[in-house]
Amino acid sequence: MPILNFMSKIVHPYAHRLIMLRDWKSRWFADPKKYVSYLKGDVLIRQYLEKKLRGMYISTIEIERSRKATRFIIKTSRPGLIIGRNGEGAAKLKEDILKKIDRLKLGKPEDFKLEIIEVANPEADAAIVAYMISEGLEKRMPYRRVIKTIIEKVMTARGVEGARIVLSGRLGGADIARTEELKRGSIPLQSFRADIDFKRERATLSYGVIGIKVWIYRGKIFADKKKEIKS
């Protein structure tokens, strides 16, 4: 009988801290018969929005459903790009989402809300930082300069205690794929109380795809509460 080694398994930092530090990105209760269609719908709608809103510095897309209402929460560092003049962009996006829901046969919600929330500290958000790196690489900027400049910006952001960036692929157009890593500060992945934001992204270039991984450590969540209890 083979011996299974569970110690080497890598767990996604977001999933690892669900309930303790993070909430689910899709929040709803459904009839067991509708569960599969709702879950599939959420995945497809999220993929559709990520593709449609690429370039608008999206952090997360959250979906909430109740019996009659459906709410989409889009967090971005540049809300003006989505909202548009006099809210025209937001109205158009709302129509597109409703059409997508109808196409997936999820049933048109009686009350549909679209909320666009601004991310106050974008340099401390892994998704936005990963997109900034992708944007720099797609503009054919030298990859070492891109990650060095961005990691310095991240480390000067409020509340950030550590950052790590990993690029993999045909870096600089080389014939053989390789990996480049840059790290500043600490990234305590083993601690459940550590607020670590993580995101995967890809930069599509003429000679192939470059994979991007970003970890940002924003301190321990319950540190302040412990101090208050002691005092």
MIPA-687377 format. One record per atom (N, C-alpha, C): residue number from 1; chain; residue in one letter; x negated, y negated, z; atom name. Coordinates in steps of 0.001 Angstrom, whole numbers, padded with zeros to 6 digits, m for minus. Example, Ala and Ser with C-alpha at 12.3 -4.5 7.8 and 13.67 -1.06 7.14 Angstrom:
% residues 2
> 1 A A m013190 005690 007800 N
> 1 A A m012300 004500 007800 CA
> 1 A A m013200 003300 007800 C
> 2 A S m012850 002250 007080 N
> 2 A S m013670 001060 007140 CA
> 2 A S m012900 m000030 007870 C
//
This chain:
% residues 231
> 1 A M m000853 001204 000000 N
> 1 A M 000000 000000 000000 CA
> 1 A M m000889 m001256 000000 C
> 2 A P m000683 m002193 m000930 N
> 2 A P m001544 m003382 m001004 CA
> 2 A P m001308 m004324 000170 C
> 3 A I m002380 m004957 000623 N
> 3 A I m002281 m005934 001719 CA
> 3 A I m001983 m007305 001113 C
> 4 A L m000915 m007946 001571 N
> 4 A L m000513 m009260 001046 CA
> 4 A L m001197 m010365 001842 C
> 5 A N m001794 m011295 001139 N
> 5 A N m002461 m012418 001788 CA
> 5 A N m001595 m013661 001651 C
> 6 A F m000875 m014013 002725 N
> 6 A F 000025 m015161 002683 CA
> 6 A F m000702 m016474 002995 C
> 7 A M m001911 m016395 003544 N
> 7 A M m002625 m017600 003967 CA
> 7 A M m003065 m018462 002786 C
> 8 A S m003208 m017853 001612 N
> 8 A S m003717 m018608 000466 CA
> 8 A S m002627 m019313 m000338 C
> 9 A K m001368 m019139 000075 N
> 9 A K m000266 m019732 m000682 CA
> 9 A K m000227 m021247 m000486 C
> 10 A I m000024 m021969 m001584 N
> 10 A I 000057 m023427 m001527 CA
> 10 A I 001524 m023834 m001499 C
> 11 A V 001888 m024657 m000537 N
> 11 A V 003274 m025105 m000380 CA
> 11 A V 003369 m026565 m000803 C
> 12 A H 004437 m026909 m001508 N
> 12 A H 004652 m028291 m001945 CA
> 12 A H 004806 m029183 m000709 C
> 13 A P 004032 m030276 m000605 N
> 13 A P 004101 m031133 000590 CA
> 13 A P 005497 m031672 000884 C
> 14 A Y 006302 m031901 m000156 N
> 14 A Y 007670 m032414 000065 CA
> 14 A Y 008539 m031322 000697 C
> 15 A A 008522 m030117 000079 N
> 15 A A 009344 m029010 000574 CA
> 15 A A 008914 m028584 001976 C
> 16 A H 007626 m028701 002253 N
> 16 A H 007057 m028294 003537 CA
> 16 A H 007618 m029126 004686 C
> 17 A R 008067 m030354 004387 N
> 17 A R 008509 m031277 005434 CA
> 17 A R 009994 m031608 005343 C
> 18 A L 010750 m030805 004621 N
> 18 A L 012193 m031018 004536 CA
> 18 A L 012834 m030907 005921 C
> 19 A I 013850 m031707 006139 N
> 19 A I 014605 m031817 007391 CA
> 19 A I 013794 m032562 008465 C
> 20 A M 012515 m032196 008653 N
> 20 A M 011715 m032867 009694 CA
> 20 A M 011414 m034314 009316 C
> 21 A L 010873 m034522 008102 N
> 21 A L 010503 m035868 007655 CA
> 21 A L 011249 m036304 006408 C
> 22 A R 011706 m035358 005618 N
> 22 A R 012335 m035661 004328 CA
> 22 A R 013778 m035178 004298 C
> 23 A D 014560 m035796 003435 N
> 23 A D 015924 m035337 003199 CA
> 23 A D 015988 m034739 001794 C
> 24 A W 017041 m033975 001523 N
> 24 A W 017206 m033383 000197 CA
> 24 A W 017465 m034479 m000832 C
> 25 A K 017004 m034269 m002073 N
> 25 A K 017236 m035244 m003143 CA
> 25 A K 018639 m035107 m003736 C
> 26 A S 019262 m033954 m003521 N
> 26 A S 020670 m033755 m003889 CA
> 26 A S 021429 m033419 m002613 C
> 27 A R 022456 m034206 m002299 N
> 27 A R 023194 m034016 m001052 CA
> 27 A R 024673 m033840 m001353 C
> 28 A W 025183 m032604 m001185 N
> 28 A W 026600 m032323 m001415 CA
> 28 A W 026961 m030929 m000915 C
> 29 A F 028260 m030700 m000730 N
> 29 A F 028794 m029373 m000413 CA
> 29 A F 029729 m028994 m001554 C
> 30 A A 029713 m027720 m001948 N
> 30 A A 030546 m027315 m003088 CA
> 30 A A 031142 m025944 m002851 C
> 31 A D 032235 m025705 m003530 N
> 31 A D 032834 m024376 m003586 CA
> 31 A D 031782 m023414 m004158 C
> 32 A P 031613 m022211 m003581 N
> 32 A P 030621 m021264 m004114 CA
> 32 A P 030726 m021027 m005621 C
> 33 A K 031934 m021167 m006166 N
> 33 A K 032120 m020964 m007613 CA
> 33 A K 031513 m022119 m008421 C
> 34 A K 031450 m023313 m007814 N
> 34 A K 030929 m024489 m008520 CA
> 34 A K 029444 m024758 m008213 C
> 35 A Y 028900 m024014 m007249 N
> 35 A Y 027532 m024299 m006798 CA
> 35 A Y 026518 m024242 m007947 C
> 36 A V 026586 m023186 m008753 N
> 36 A V 025615 m022994 m009837 CA
> 36 A V 025702 m024127 m010861 C
> 37 A S 026938 m024505 m011238 N
> 37 A S 027115 m025566 m012246 CA
> 37 A S 026662 m026926 m011707 C
> 38 A Y 026929 m027195 m010420 N
> 38 A Y 026492 m028454 m009805 CA
> 38 A Y 024962 m028530 m009744 C
> 39 A L 024341 m027426 m009324 N
> 39 A L 022885 m027400 m009207 CA
> 39 A L 022225 m027565 m010582 C
> 40 A K 022748 m026840 m011565 N
> 40 A K 022233 m026953 m012937 CA
> 40 A K 022433 m028373 m013468 C
> 41 A G 023613 m028945 m013175 N
> 41 A G 023921 m030310 m013611 CA
> 41 A G 022960 m031327 m013016 C
> 42 A D 022666 m031187 m011713 N
> 42 A D 021738 m032112 m011043 CA
> 42 A D 020345 m032052 m011667 C
> 43 A V 019875 m030836 m011939 N
> 43 A V 018541 m030665 m012529 CA
> 43 A V 018486 m031292 m013916 C
> 44 A L 019517 m031024 m014745 N
> 44 A L 019537 m031539 m016124 CA
> 44 A L 019711 m033058 m016172 C
> 45 A I 020573 m033589 m015292 N
> 45 A I 020788 m035049 m015258 CA
> 45 A I 019517 m035759 m014784 C
> 46 A R 018856 m035167 m013771 N
> 46 A R 017621 m035768 m013269 CA
> 46 A R 016538 m035776 m014356 C
> 47 A Q 016418 m034663 m015091 N
> 47 A Q 015444 m034590 m016193 CA
> 47 A Q 015765 m035615 m017273 C
> 48 A Y 017059 m035754 m017570 N
> 48 A Y 017519 m036718 m018585 CA
> 48 A Y 017170 m038152 m018181 C
> 49 A L 017421 m038488 m016908 N
> 49 A L 017150 m039847 m016415 CA
> 49 A L 015649 m040130 m016337 C
> 50 A E 014864 m039129 m015909 N
> 50 A E 013406 m039319 m015847 CA
> 50 A E 012831 m039608 m017230 C
> 51 A K 013386 m038933 m018243 N
> 51 A K 012934 m039160 m019623 CA
> 51 A K 013402 m040517 m020138 C
> 52 A K 014670 m040844 m019859 N
> 52 A K 015267 m042085 m020348 CA
> 52 A K 014640 m043323 m019684 C
> 53 A L 014344 m043202 m018387 N
> 53 A L 013840 m044347 m017619 CA
> 53 A L 012314 m044350 m017491 C
> 54 A R 011647 m043545 m018284 N
> 54 A R 010178 m043514 m018233 CA
> 54 A R 009639 m044900 m018627 C
> 55 A G 008728 m045400 m017850 N
> 55 A G 008184 m046735 m018101 CA
> 55 A G 008818 m047786 m017219 C
> 56 A M 009802 m047373 m016384 N
> 56 A M 010480 m048328 m015500 CA
> 56 A M 010081 m048123 m014032 C
> 57 A Y 008977 m047408 m013806 N
> 57 A Y 008388 m047223 m012481 CA
> 57 A Y 009397 m046648 m011479 C
> 58 A I 009921 m045471 m011831 N
> 58 A I 010903 m044793 m010987 CA
> 58 A I 010201 m044009 m009888 C
> 59 A S 010692 m044153 m008649 N
> 59 A S 010156 m043387 m007526 CA
> 59 A S 010935 m042082 m007361 C
> 60 A T 012212 m042168 m007042 N
> 60 A T 013053 m040979 m006889 CA
> 60 A T 014455 m041228 m007434 C
> 61 A I 015134 m040137 m007783 N
> 61 A I 016545 m040187 m008208 CA
> 61 A I 017307 m039260 m007278 C
> 62 A E 018184 m039832 m006460 N
> 62 A E 018955 m039048 m005492 CA
> 62 A E 020415 m038979 m005926 C
> 63 A I 021041 m037829 m005659 N
> 63 A I 022433 m037605 m006072 CA
> 63 A I 023245 m037193 m004853 C
> 64 A E 024343 m037882 m004619 N
> 64 A E 025264 m037553 m003524 CA
> 64 A E 026652 m037295 m004103 C
> 65 A R 027267 m036241 m003662 N
> 65 A R 028632 m035912 m004120 CA
> 65 A R 029535 m035674 m002912 C
> 66 A S 030762 m036136 m003020 N
> 66 A S 031802 m035778 m002058 CA
> 66 A S 032986 m035242 m002871 C
> 67 A R 034107 m035058 m002241 N
> 67 A R 035254 m034460 m002946 CA
> 67 A R 035685 m035306 m004142 C
> 68 A K 035701 m036623 m003959 N
> 68 A K 036174 m037512 m005030 CA
> 68 A K 035084 m038411 m005604 C
> 69 A A 034060 m038674 m004817 N
> 69 A A 033051 m039662 m005232 CA
> 69 A A 031714 m039010 m005584 C
> 70 A T 031016 m039661 m006500 N
> 70 A T 029644 m039269 m006864 CA
> 70 A T 028789 m040534 m006850 C
> 71 A R 027622 m040427 m006216 N
> 71 A R 026752 m041602 m006112 CA
> 71 A R 025338 m041241 m006564 C
> 72 A F 024791 m042061 m007468 N
> 72 A F 023416 m041905 m007928 CA
> 72 A F 022595 m043051 m007349 C
> 73 A I 021471 m042710 m006702 N
> 73 A I 020594 m043720 m006109 CA
> 73 A I 019255 m043646 m006832 C
> 74 A I 018906 m044718 m007537 N
> 74 A I 017642 m044776 m008274 CA
> 74 A I 016725 m045766 m007568 C
> 75 A K 015575 m045273 m007115 N
> 75 A K 014604 m046125 m006422 CA
> 75 A K 013475 m046470 m007390 C
> 76 A T 013220 m047750 m007551 N
> 76 A T 012221 m048217 m008510 CA
> 76 A T 011512 m049454 m007983 C
> 77 A S 010286 m049680 m008448 N
> 77 A S 009561 m050888 m008029 CA
> 77 A S 009907 m052086 m008910 C
> 78 A R 010581 m051819 m010044 N
> 78 A R 010980 m052906 m010950 CA
> 78 A R 012469 m052786 m011311 C
> 79 A P 013355 m053112 m010367 N
> 79 A P 014789 m052943 m010611 CA
> 79 A P 015322 m053790 m011759 C
> 80 A G 014684 m054949 m012009 N
> 80 A G 015134 m055836 m013092 CA
> 80 A G 015090 m055175 m014458 C
> 81 A L 014144 m054246 m014668 N
> 81 A L 014044 m053553 m015956 CA
> 81 A L 015263 m052673 m016206 C
> 82 A I 015818 m052095 m015133 N
> 82 A I 016986 m051216 m015278 CA
> 82 A I 018276 m052029 m015310 C
> 83 A I 018383 m053015 m014407 N
> 83 A I 019636 m053788 m014293 CA
> 83 A I 019872 m054639 m015540 C
> 84 A G 018818 m055264 m016059 N
> 84 A G 018956 m056099 m017260 CA
> 84 A G 019627 m057424 m016961 C
> 85 A R 019878 m058177 m018040 N
> 85 A R 020535 m059485 m017883 CA
> 85 A R 022003 m059302 m017538 C
> 86 A N 022434 m060001 m016490 N
> 86 A N 023833 m059972 m016040 CA
> 86 A N 024338 m058551 m015784 C
> 87 A G 023427 m057634 m015466 N
> 87 A G 023824 m056250 m015145 CA
> 87 A G 024187 m055389 m016334 C
> 88 A E 023840 m055837 m017550 N
> 88 A E 024203 m055078 m018755 CA
> 88 A E 023507 m053712 m018792 C
> 89 A G 022235 m053691 m018393 N
> 89 A G 021471 m052437 m018404 CA
> 89 A G 022050 m051407 m017453 C
> 90 A A 022447 m051856 m016253 N
> 90 A A 023026 m050951 m015251 CA
> 90 A A 024365 m050395 m015728 C
> 91 A A 025180 m051255 m016352 N
> 91 A A 026490 m050819 m016872 CA
> 91 A A 026321 m049775 m017978 C
> 92 A K 025340 m049998 m018859 N
> 92 A K 025073 m049055 m019955 CA
> 92 A K 024563 m047717 m019403 C
> 93 A L 023693 m047784 m018407 N
> 93 A L 023157 m046570 m017792 CA
> 93 A L 024259 m045779 m017100 C
> 94 A K 025189 m046493 m016458 N
> 94 A K 026327 m045854 m015787 CA
> 94 A K 027183 m045084 m016802 C
> 95 A E 027426 m045699 m017945 N
> 95 A E 028193 m045040 m019017 CA
> 95 A E 027474 m043792 m019526 C
> 96 A D 026151 m043904 m019707 N
> 96 A D 025351 m042775 m020201 CA
> 96 A D 025374 m041598 m019230 C
> 97 A I 025322 m041898 m017924 N
> 97 A I 025354 m040828 m016915 CA
> 97 A I 026712 m040132 m016929 C
> 98 A L 027796 m040917 m017032 N
> 98 A L 029148 m040341 m017082 CA
> 98 A L 029336 m039472 m018320 C
> 99 A K 028769 m039905 m019453 N
> 99 A K 028831 m039091 m020674 CA
> 99 A K 028085 m037778 m020501 C
> 100 A K 026923 m037848 m019821 N
> 100 A K 026122 m036642 m019569 CA
> 100 A K 026866 m035685 m018647 C
> 101 A I 027524 m036221 m017615 N
> 101 A I 028317 m035398 m016691 CA
> 101 A I 029450 m034709 m017438 C
> 102 A D 030108 m035463 m018339 N
> 102 A D 031199 m034915 m019136 CA
> 102 A D 030700 m033820 m020083 C
> 103 A R 029517 m034047 m020693 N
> 103 A R 028935 m033077 m021622 CA
> 103 A R 028587 m031761 m020910 C
> 104 A L 028159 m031901 m019632 N
> 104 A L 027804 m030703 m018850 CA
> 104 A L 029021 m030035 m018211 C
> 105 A K 030212 m030633 m018428 N
> 105 A K 031488 m030095 m017933 CA
> 105 A K 031505 m029975 m016400 C
> 106 A L 030998 m031019 m015742 N
> 106 A L 030998 m031051 m014286 CA
> 106 A L 032266 m031687 m013729 C
> 107 A G 033084 m032246 m014602 N
> 107 A G 034310 m032913 m014161 CA
> 107 A G 034053 m034369 m013860 C
> 108 A K 034828 m035261 m014468 N
> 108 A K 034619 m036697 m014291 CA
> 108 A K 034992 m037123 m012872 C
> 109 A P 034062 m037736 m012113 N
> 109 A P 034370 m038149 m010736 CA
> 109 A P 035362 m039307 m010705 C
> 110 A E 036242 m039309 m009691 N
> 110 A E 037220 m040391 m009547 CA
> 110 A E 036523 m041710 m009209 C
> 111 A D 035518 m041615 m008377 N
> 111 A D 034780 m042808 m007938 CA
> 111 A D 033294 m042572 m008200 C
> 112 A F 032733 m043319 m009150 N
> 112 A F 031319 m043151 m009496 CA
> 112 A F 030560 m044432 m009175 C
> 113 A K 029462 m044283 m008440 N
> 113 A K 028653 m045448 m008064 CA
> 113 A K 027205 m045233 m008485 C
> 114 A L 026599 m046294 m008984 N
> 114 A L 025186 m046281 m009338 CA
> 114 A L 024481 m047363 m008525 C
> 115 A E 023550 m046952 m007696 N
> 115 A E 022806 m047901 m006860 CA
> 115 A E 021353 m047936 m007307 C
> 116 A I 020814 m049134 m007469 N
> 116 A I 019418 m049307 m007854 CA
> 116 A I 018724 m050032 m006700 C
> 117 A I 017779 m049334 m006064 N
> 117 A I 017105 m049853 m004869 CA
> 117 A I 015645 m050146 m005188 C
> 118 A E 015178 m051288 m004722 N
> 118 A E 013787 m051668 m004970 CA
> 118 A E 012851 m051016 m003953 C
> 119 A V 011734 m050482 m004444 N
> 119 A V 010683 m049927 m003578 CA
> 119 A V 009782 m051089 m003173 C
> 120 A A 009744 m051372 m001879 N
> 120 A A 009033 m052563 m001394 CA
> 120 A A 007513 m052426 m001468 C
> 121 A N 007011 m051208 m001318 N
> 121 A N 005554 m050988 m001262 CA
> 121 A N 005165 m049948 m002328 C
> 122 A P 005158 m050334 m003622 N
> 122 A P 004960 m049344 m004700 CA
> 122 A P 003607 m048646 m004676 C
> 123 A E 002541 m049320 m004179 N
> 123 A E 001206 m048693 m004143 CA
> 123 A E 001127 m047553 m003134 C
> 124 A A 002148 m047429 m002253 N
> 124 A A 002175 m046340 m001274 CA
> 124 A A 003142 m045239 m001704 C
> 125 A D 003633 m045304 m002930 N
> 125 A D 004580 m044314 m003464 CA
> 125 A D 003876 m043452 m004512 C
> 126 A A 003805 m042148 m004270 N
> 126 A A 003037 m041239 m005134 CA
> 126 A A 003578 m041199 m006561 C
> 127 A A 004908 m041237 m006725 N
> 127 A A 005504 m041158 m008065 CA
> 127 A A 005120 m042371 m008911 C
> 128 A I 005171 m043556 m008321 N
> 128 A I 004838 m044785 m009043 CA
> 128 A I 003341 m044838 m009349 C
> 129 A V 002522 m044422 m008385 N
> 129 A V 001064 m044400 m008587 CA
> 129 A V 000701 m043415 m009700 C
> 130 A A 001342 m042243 m009699 N
> 130 A A 001073 m041239 m010743 CA
> 130 A A 001438 m041775 m012124 C
> 131 A Y 002562 m042520 m012191 N
> 131 A Y 002939 m043102 m013491 CA
> 131 A Y 001937 m044178 m013925 C
> 132 A M 001432 m044968 m012979 N
> 132 A M 000442 m046007 m013296 CA
> 132 A M m000826 m045375 m013895 C
> 133 A I m001227 m044225 m013339 N
> 133 A I m002390 m043505 m013875 CA
> 133 A I m002091 m042998 m015280 C
> 134 A S m000906 m042412 m015454 N
> 134 A S m000484 m041897 m016765 CA
> 134 A S m000464 m043008 m017810 C
> 135 A E 000053 m044169 m017414 N
> 135 A E 000129 m045321 m018314 CA
> 135 A E m001274 m045773 m018734 C
> 136 A G m002200 m045816 m017769 N
> 136 A G m003577 m046218 m018070 CA
> 136 A G m004268 m045249 m019021 C
> 137 A L m004055 m043947 m018800 N
> 137 A L m004666 m042934 m019666 CA
> 137 A L m004085 m042981 m021080 C
> 138 A E m002762 m043215 m021174 N
> 138 A E m002112 m043276 m022483 CA
> 138 A E m002519 m044521 m023269 C
> 139 A K m003025 m045537 m022562 N
> 139 A K m003547 m046738 m023232 CA
> 139 A K m005021 m046568 m023627 C
> 140 A R m005530 m045332 m023453 N
> 140 A R m006907 m044958 m023821 CA
> 140 A R m007969 m045667 m022979 C
> 141 A M m007622 m046000 m021744 N
> 141 A M m008619 m046576 m020838 CA
> 141 A M m009494 m045454 m020281 C
> 142 A P m010768 m045715 m019929 N
> 142 A P m011633 m044666 m019368 CA
> 142 A P m011021 m044089 m018082 C
> 143 A Y m010911 m042754 m018017 N
> 143 A Y m010185 m042124 m016918 CA
> 143 A Y m010830 m042382 m015553 C
> 144 A R m012151 m042447 m015491 N
> 144 A R m012822 m042697 m014207 CA
> 144 A R m012499 m044102 m013688 C
> 145 A R m012484 m045068 m014595 N
> 145 A R m012156 m046440 m014195 CA
> 145 A R m010698 m046528 m013730 C
> 146 A V m009816 m045819 m014434 N
> 146 A V m008379 m045844 m014090 CA
> 146 A V m008164 m045332 m012673 C
> 147 A I m008683 m044134 m012365 N
> 147 A I m008414 m043557 m011037 CA
> 147 A I m009149 m044318 m009923 C
> 148 A K m010326 m044853 m010230 N
> 148 A K m011063 m045611 m009210 CA
> 148 A K m010337 m046912 m008870 C
> 149 A T m009869 m047624 m009907 N
> 149 A T m009146 m048892 m009687 CA
> 149 A T m007859 m048653 m008906 C
> 150 A I m007122 m047612 m009296 N
> 150 A I m005819 m047357 m008669 CA
> 150 A I m005974 m046858 m007233 C
> 151 A I m006951 m045990 m006976 N
> 151 A I m007114 m045489 m005600 CA
> 151 A I m007537 m046617 m004653 C
> 152 A E m008278 m047599 m005167 N
> 152 A E m008645 m048769 m004341 CA
> 152 A E m007410 m049615 m004020 C
> 153 A K m006501 m049762 m005002 N
> 153 A K m005239 m050485 m004763 CA
> 153 A K m004395 m049754 m003722 C
> 154 A V m004337 m048416 m003849 N
> 154 A V m003543 m047598 m002927 CA
> 154 A V m004066 m047748 m001499 C
> 155 A M m005383 m047717 m001331 N
> 155 A M m005980 m047782 000007 CA
> 155 A M m005798 m049151 000666 C
> 156 A T m005575 m050193 m000146 N
> 156 A T m005325 m051525 000433 CA
> 156 A T m003844 m051752 000736 C
> 157 A A m002979 m050824 000311 N
> 157 A A m001537 m050960 000556 CA
> 157 A A m001224 m050756 002035 C
> 158 A R m000152 m051375 002487 N
> 158 A R 000245 m051312 003894 CA
> 158 A R 000632 m049889 004307 C
> 159 A G 000041 m049413 005393 N
> 159 A G 000421 m048113 005956 CA
> 159 A G m000296 m046908 005368 C
> 160 A V m001094 m047077 004332 N
> 160 A V m001775 m045941 003695 CA
> 160 A V m003070 m045625 004441 C
> 161 A E m003239 m044351 004799 N
> 161 A E m004437 m043917 005527 CA
> 161 A E m005310 m042969 004708 C
> 162 A G m004801 m042496 003589 N
> 162 A G m005591 m041592 002751 CA
> 162 A G m004933 m041380 001411 C
> 163 A A m005734 m041060 000400 N
> 163 A A m005212 m040813 m000945 CA
> 163 A A m006119 m039841 m001688 C
> 164 A R m005508 m039045 m002534 N
> 164 A R m006269 m038097 m003346 CA
> 164 A R m005644 m038038 m004730 C
> 165 A I m006470 m038113 m005766 N
> 165 A I m006009 m038046 m007162 CA
> 165 A I m006791 m036949 m007865 C
> 166 A V m006078 m036074 m008576 N
> 166 A V m006715 m035003 m009349 CA
> 166 A V m006227 m035080 m010793 C
> 167 A L m007152 m035132 m011728 N
> 167 A L m006844 m035088 m013159 CA
> 167 A L m007359 m033770 m013719 C
> 168 A S m006606 m033152 m014627 N
> 168 A S m007081 m031921 m015257 CA
> 168 A S m006645 m031884 m016715 C
> 169 A G m007540 m031424 m017572 N
> 169 A G m007265 m031363 m019006 CA
> 169 A G m008498 m031764 m019804 C
> 170 A R m008286 m032134 m021053 N
> 170 A R m009401 m032551 m021920 CA
> 170 A R m009743 m034019 m021640 C
> 171 A L m010381 m034233 m020514 N
> 171 A L m010691 m035598 m020072 CA
> 171 A L m011675 m036266 m021025 C
> 172 A G m011333 m037467 m021468 N
> 172 A G m012189 m038201 m022397 CA
> 172 A G m012271 m037571 m023774 C
> 173 A G m011328 m036670 m024079 N
> 173 A G m011317 m036010 m025399 CA
> 173 A G m012326 m034880 m025523 C
> 174 A A m012867 m034393 m024394 N
> 174 A A m013850 m033301 m024426 CA
> 174 A A m013224 m032019 m024971 C
> 175 A D m014042 m031166 m025561 N
> 175 A D m013539 m029916 m026146 CA
> 175 A D m013098 m028918 m025085 C
> 176 A I m013756 m028938 m023933 N
> 176 A I m013428 m027998 m022855 CA
> 176 A I m012697 m028746 m021735 C
> 177 A A m011557 m028190 m021315 N
> 177 A A m010785 m028809 m020228 CA
> 177 A A m011527 m028682 m018899 C
> 178 A R m011398 m029690 m018062 N
> 178 A R m012028 m029651 m016743 CA
> 178 A R m011208 m030470 m015762 C
> 179 A T m011668 m030533 m014529 N
> 179 A T m010940 m031227 m013460 CA
> 179 A T m011803 m032323 m012849 C
> 180 A E m011183 m033466 m012605 N
> 180 A E m011857 m034601 m011948 CA
> 180 A E m011031 m034984 m010723 C
> 181 A E m011704 m035159 m009580 N
> 181 A E m011003 m035467 m008332 CA
> 181 A E m011628 m036675 m007649 C
> 182 A L m010766 m037495 m007039 N
> 182 A L m011232 m038651 m006272 CA
> 182 A L m010415 m038724 m004984 C
> 183 A K m011098 m038871 m003868 N
> 183 A K m010416 m038860 m002567 CA
> 183 A K m010933 m039980 m001679 C
> 184 A R m010023 m040599 m000936 N
> 184 A R m010372 m041618 000051 CA
> 184 A R m009567 m041348 001329 C
> 185 A G m010184 m041522 002476 N
> 185 A G m009475 m041303 003736 CA
> 185 A G m009190 m039834 003980 C
> 186 A S m008159 m039548 004767 N
> 186 A S m007821 m038161 005119 CA
> 186 A S m006453 m037775 004567 C
> 187 A I m006295 m036484 004256 N
> 187 A I m005010 m035933 003786 CA
> 187 A I m004730 m034675 004621 C
> 188 A P m004151 m034800 005831 N
> 188 A P m003927 m033627 006698 CA
> 188 A P m002691 m032822 006279 C
> 189 A L m002849 m031969 005266 N
> 189 A L m001722 m031196 004730 CA
> 189 A L m001158 m030197 005747 C
> 190 A Q m001980 m029778 006716 N
> 190 A Q m001544 m028747 007665 CA
> 190 A Q m000628 m029301 008750 C
> 191 A S m000586 m030620 008922 N
> 191 A S 000223 m031230 009992 CA
> 191 A S 001631 m031556 009481 C
> 192 A F 002647 m031020 010169 N
> 192 A F 004030 m031263 009762 CA
> 192 A F 004439 m032718 009976 C
> 193 A R 003833 m033381 010953 N
> 193 A R 004210 m034761 011260 CA
> 193 A R 003563 m035772 010322 C
> 194 A A 002618 m035307 009494 N
> 194 A A 001932 m036205 008566 CA
> 194 A A 002870 m036579 007415 C
> 195 A D 003056 m037868 007200 N
> 195 A D 003919 m038360 006120 CA
> 195 A D 003102 m038377 004826 C
> 196 A I 003172 m037272 004077 N
> 196 A I 002403 m037142 002835 CA
> 196 A I 003355 m037150 001648 C
> 197 A D 003143 m038106 000761 N
> 197 A D 003928 m038200 m000468 CA
> 197 A D 003126 m037552 m001592 C
> 198 A F 003809 m036766 m002436 N
> 198 A F 003118 m036019 m003494 CA
> 198 A F 003913 m036103 m004784 C
> 199 A K 003187 m036174 m005898 N
> 199 A K 003856 m036206 m007205 CA
> 199 A K 002956 m035625 m008288 C
> 200 A R 003583 m034864 m009191 N
> 200 A R 002902 m034396 m010401 CA
> 200 A R 003381 m035233 m011575 C
> 201 A E 002473 m035555 m012475 N
> 201 A E 002811 m036340 m013673 CA
> 201 A E 001940 m035837 m014809 C
> 202 A R 002287 m036206 m016033 N
> 202 A R 001450 m035831 m017175 CA
> 202 A R 001312 m037011 m018131 C
> 203 A A 000122 m037139 m018691 N
> 203 A A m000140 m038171 m019700 CA
> 203 A A m000304 m037464 m021036 C
> 204 A T 000517 m037850 m022016 N
> 204 A T 000475 m037213 m023330 CA
> 204 A T m000419 m038029 m024260 C
> 205 A L m001530 m037432 m024666 N
> 205 A L m002496 m038082 m025540 CA
> 205 A L m002576 m037340 m026866 C
> 206 A S m003260 m037937 m027839 N
> 206 A S m003332 m037333 m029178 CA
> 206 A S m004061 m035988 m029169 C
> 207 A Y m004982 m035794 m028218 N
> 207 A Y m005759 m034553 m028181 CA
> 207 A Y m005244 m033560 m027133 C
> 208 A G m004130 m033849 m026509 N
> 208 A G m003551 m032917 m025534 CA
> 208 A G m002924 m033618 m024345 C
> 209 A V m002513 m032817 m023387 N
> 209 A V m001841 m033335 m022187 CA
> 209 A V m002811 m033324 m021009 C
> 210 A I m002834 m034426 m020252 N
> 210 A I m003643 m034525 m019040 CA
> 210 A I m002712 m034388 m017835 C
> 211 A G m002987 m033428 m016974 N
> 211 A G m002196 m033247 m015757 CA
> 211 A G m002684 m034174 m014653 C
> 212 A I m001739 m034757 m013917 N
> 212 A I m002066 m035711 m012844 CA
> 212 A I m001376 m035262 m011557 C
> 213 A K m002132 m035220 m010469 N
> 213 A K m001559 m034940 m009145 CA
> 213 A K m001993 m036055 m008198 C
> 214 A V m001040 m036538 m007406 N
> 214 A V m001333 m037639 m006462 CA
> 214 A V m000796 m037273 m005079 C
> 215 A W m001665 m037383 m004070 N
> 215 A W m001283 m037246 m002665 CA
> 215 A W m001538 m038589 m001983 C
> 216 A I m000572 m039071 m001196 N
> 216 A I m000764 m040304 m000418 CA
> 216 A I m000340 m040034 001031 C
> 217 A Y m001262 m040278 001951 N
> 217 A Y m000999 m040063 003376 CA
> 217 A Y m000679 m041400 004037 C
> 218 A R 000531 m041473 004658 N
> 218 A R 001005 m042722 005239 CA
> 218 A R 001133 m042669 006762 C
> 219 A G 000279 m041880 007392 N
> 219 A G 000279 m041808 008856 CA
> 219 A G 001268 m040795 009400 C
> 220 A K 001288 m040663 010718 N
> 220 A K 002183 m039708 011374 CA
> 220 A K 003484 m040393 011757 C
> 221 A I 004572 m039714 011483 N
> 221 A I 005902 m040309 011663 CA
> 221 A I 006242 m040562 013128 C
> 222 A F 005920 m039612 014033 N
> 222 A F 006382 m039737 015418 CA
> 222 A F 005342 m040348 016349 C
> 223 A A 004259 m040923 015822 N
> 223 A A 003206 m041500 016654 CA
> 223 A A 003730 m042641 017524 C
> 224 A D 004545 m043546 016945 N
> 224 A D 005069 m044703 017684 CA
> 224 A D 006038 m044275 018787 C
> 225 A K 006862 m043250 018491 N
> 225 A K 007836 m042779 019477 CA
> 225 A K 007137 m042191 020701 C
> 226 A K 006019 m041472 020474 N
> 226 A K 005273 m040873 021581 CA
> 226 A K 004695 m041972 022484 C
> 227 A K 004200 m043048 021872 N
> 227 A K 003643 m044162 022642 CA
> 227 A K 004708 m044788 023532 C
> 228 A E 005946 m044937 022980 N
> 228 A E 007039 m045532 023728 CA
> 228 A E 007417 m044674 024922 C
> 229 A I 007396 m043341 024738 N
> 229 A I 007748 m042403 025825 CA
> 229 A I 006720 m042493 026950 C
> 230 A K 005409 m042550 026579 N
> 230 A K 004337 m042628 027579 CA
> 230 A K 004404 m043926 028384 C
> 231 A S 004709 m045032 027682 N
> 231 A S 004791 m046306 028387 CA
> 231 A S 006061 m046429 029234 C
//
